Amino acid sequence: MNNDTHYDAIVIGGGHNGLVNAAYLAKAGLKTLVLEQRPLVGGAAITEELIPGYKFTTFSYALSLLRPDIVQDLDLVSHGLMVLPMTNVFQPGFDGEYMFLGPDSDVNFHEISRFSAEDAESYRDLSHIINRVCHALKPLVDKIPPNSVSQHPADLAEMADLNQYMDDLPEDVSAMLKKFTQCSAGEILDEYLESDLLKAQIVSSGIIGSRVGPYSKESGLVWLFHKLGEYDGVQGEWGFHKGGNGGFTQVLARAFESMGGTIRTDAGVDCVLYGNDNGKEGSDKKVTGVRLKDSTEISAPIVVSALDPRRTFMQLVNSDDLPADLVQAITDFKFQGTASKVNFALSAIPNFPGLDGRSDIFTGFTNIGPSFDYLEEAFADCLAGRFSRKPFLDCCVQSTVDPDMSPPGKHIMSCFVMYTPYQLADSDWDSERENLGDTVEATLEEFFPGFSQLVEHREVVTPLDIERVVGLSEGNIFAGELFSPQMFLNRPAPGWNQYRTPIDGYYQCGSGTHPGGGVMGGPGKLAAKQILNDHH
Amino acid sequence: MPETTPFHDCLTPYNETGIWKHWSGYLVAPRYQYSTTAEYYAIRDSVAVLDTSPLFKYRITGADCLRFLETVMVRDITQCAVGAAQYTCWCDPDGFVLQDGVIMRISENEFWMSSAEPSLRYFRATAAELGIQDVEIQDVSREYGILAVQGPHAYSVVSQLTEAVDAMGYFELAETEIAGCPVLISRTGYTGDLGYELWIRAEDAQSVWQRLIDAGKNFNITPIGLEALKMARVEAGLLLLGVDFESARFAWVDAQRESPIELGWRWMLRKPENDPDDPRQFIGRAAIEKQINERSNRWTTVGLSIDWHDYERVYLEAGIMPPKHDLYCESARSVYRRGEKEWDYAGYATSFLFSSILKKPIAIAKLPNDLAKPGTEVDLEISIMHKPVNVLATVQRMPFFNPARKTQQPTSALTSEQPLTGKISS
């Protein structure tokens, strides 16, 4: 174990953004240390072998938004990056109905035509305009966003450039972008499509991980955000990393270590150390290092928090030392986690009546949420302070794609579950954990009769568990809701969206910064760029 | 009417797309699923099975067969032990490559081989010309089907069927039985991954197929078509006749003919520089040696790694998405020298692939010797919105992807569990 007490840079939190950030810093020649409170790195992107041979993707479970340049810049392929395509989406309906969409657009056309010939055609129009909007946003996603508050001429010029860029977008792209930021996913879908089953499948991207229903106005942006990813250039497609997302963060850890970086696990940070630095222009506080929970002090002129904004500004440092408007913005920052995971070890592949024995329906996402009404009802439970009695589920049987996830012939199934509000009105999650597991199992039993008999092991991860284990406040999987008032220029706060903090040398690089959550790595990369700009 | 392979009836139910194409007059599937990339990953992540029965297959026997083969083949066949195989090529007297293929030594005086194009008459006529009498060359193409079982779990699957693969090293082979049928297994393939090829008598095809599929069921065994195979072979740096080179036999001009040196196969020659220990006077030797000694090869076949950022940039500047997914091309693209002069033609790329596992485009190219050194930067021409545009590419050694498992002693997933992470309770 490396026990040095001085580094060029310390990154707090060994999640994917912390590791990406640290790897960029190490690549630039900085002696860099990653501190992780848990015994393993990965944060919310880990794989755990809870029972022998079964590998559970405890929290996050798929990849799409990962910025492609990170793969090249950090040479991740040579450290074992392998993202397998998830080619299908299976959407069971009521009464044995289903929609099965795959990689071939003509086949999809005919599949959608079973429900609506017009939808089959509009689906293409809708996909095309979404692709164009995402294409237009790509440069903004991969750049440090401008500062909307500063009156500095350089910042004003950047804001002017941004406004010009937005003004120059083609009219139809601009109009669609406006819809995404101002309308609900449900409203947009109603405009293009009539099939409830298809709309319910698509809207899953608009509600996922967020305290919104299909017709909540914030769902448009959540939907767009999830389309920004790609699989080998195919917009909005998802992949599954070999060995789960834990396999991915292990790749990041190897890349970081190969660049000379040091990882310390079981090293929770108590606080960031800083002192007065009145001689320095612009900031009167300067970071000096960190103190671990075991009281060890490690010094560094650069400290980066990969934790969420609440922890970065209210816990690691004394918020009294920060400007009041920033503290207010962070206090108002919405976390309100609403998602859980229920992971299963299965003795065999589940069976869908009518498609008996078909394992190909599980090689991508299986969406349980057959109609807008079903989803709205699930959301109504959330608003009433209880978990959905009929939950929305986003399931992956990853062992159908990667046989090494389970013993031969067996399977693992990851189920993302909504809505499960962090704050329960009349109970608490320690009491409700297994009730949630039972509810999810019963829901799956309804669509896949005989499901319960296949269950060999079950793991229930509530928002409270996410908060306790990973440290994400209120269990929000994106380190803060993906709502307009806390995105881009405002993530996590106006004027503090460029990865710096009011304390000189103290930076933020978690998913609570631009571009956001979803195993993107973008925050880690862009924060490193800012740090290196400032120090070289 | 096209011919069908012995496995055609076994494979038909898997062909979701209904698409078949022709390979040497046989029906084969370019892909079975709608996603070529998903099929491709069976090779890299689980286990793929491919019907390569349309290859031409020959049995070469007789007391003089070794003498015949050491005169015809560029690689020294006397170095191929019984129970081993060689990837080799054969040339015309001018040292230009006629074909490549895999040759397997079954016993002291019995060899089996496969090749892409017919060579029966060529071999027989050559033996007669050389005055080698006790050699018999038989065409057994129709008597056998071949299945390639390739991927990290190839051993997990095949080892359930026979113990013959337990100690089988890279490019080794064994005769064994599966489902009571005689099968020749070699640890060879065209994917650059761990894998085996099984020669199965045509009449046994269905029984062996069924055993194989049953054994592979729990490892996601996936029938793959030629498209996925070709993606893998580019990453493995394996050349394809008719794409990366032409047979000298049917060339019109020398520019279409290539020597083993020009194809990057110098490694096939044992101590090539006038080796006094190598007494073989194989066909083309003098010309090849002259080319080596005078460094007169006209070009070298190299790998090109296309700069990812540059590739993205040129498309984004044109306002369109860079094509990547399922992208594999066999049409030639020009390569230019980077310097003051614009469009300074230097050579060309033959195979072009967006490698899903490497997450970047790669190509196989012919470049003049001064540009062939790894690390050299060149421009590769691509067409964007119907206009030629250059992207930065860097010369690199092939293979592009070369997993250790290709040559290592494999272990079965049935007997060894290698946890990815430690057991951590949450």
Interface residues (C-beta under 8 A of the other chain):
Chain A: R38 P39 L40 I46 T47 E48 E49 L50 P52 G53 K55 T58 P68 D69 V71 Q72 V77 L81 M82 L84 P85 T87 G102 P103 D104 V107 N131 H135 K138 P139 Y231 D232 G233 V234 Q235 E237 K242 G243 G244 G246 G247 Q250 T363 T400 V401 D402 P403 D404 P407 P408 G409 E459 V461 D465 V469
Chain B: Q33 Y34 S35 T37 A38 Y41 R44 D45 S46 H153 S156 K217 N218 F219 N220 W308 H309 E312 L316 G319 M321 P322 P323 K324 H325 D326 F354 S356 I357 L358 K359 K360 A413 L414 E417 P419 L420 T421 G422 K423 I424 S425 S426
